[in-house]
């Protein structure tokens, strides 16, 4: 029986956001892993005139293609990709869901301020060029039209009323140091889900790019075990 894994990246991101986990899965299993690039995303951003529907449709087409090649499909969604994963799971037969830093609530102001403070401290010491987080946010801020941010919020609103319709086993991974999605987001999803089999894994050191956390090998192993466990 062939298992396929569809991995969906986040808003203003690209496949690189989930690539470390994809590599881990491919190393440990014979599963088929696919990571589509959503319209306007990837190495260079071109988000103008890209709609929430276009992102969902691209993910849906990738799912249909994967379903032709695999008997069972698991979806892993990162940040906004977690919302799109839930949207697809409402419409198609999906074996399991894995939600990484799923962006169902607004930004965690406290942690973002802490990350800005660290970047500012680096600037004072002349080390700003070495702070990758600062450059990631800087690039995104300069290349994200306000209209695209509103489309992202439309994705949030489209999925929100239907959490209780999801019944697949779900594993949620949330970083305790996430500057974009607050810790309460994971609890919010967990409490609303209709799934009987559901769990939350907290990454002590995880920031928003959870697949690059210091403890990622620990949660990679935990989540892969969840994915591999037979479900009838």
Secondary structure, DSSP 8 states (H G I E B T S, - for coil): --EEEEEE--TT--THHHHHHHHHHHHH---EEE----TT-SSS---TT--HHHHHHHHHHHHHHHHHH-SEEEEEEETHHHHHHHHHHHHS--SEEEEES---S---HHHHHHHHHHHHHHHHTT-GGG-HHHHHHHHHHHH--HHHHHHHHHHHHHHHTTGGG--SEEEEEEETT-SSS-HHHHHHHHHH---SSEEEEEESS--SSGGGSTTHHHHHHHHHHHHHS---
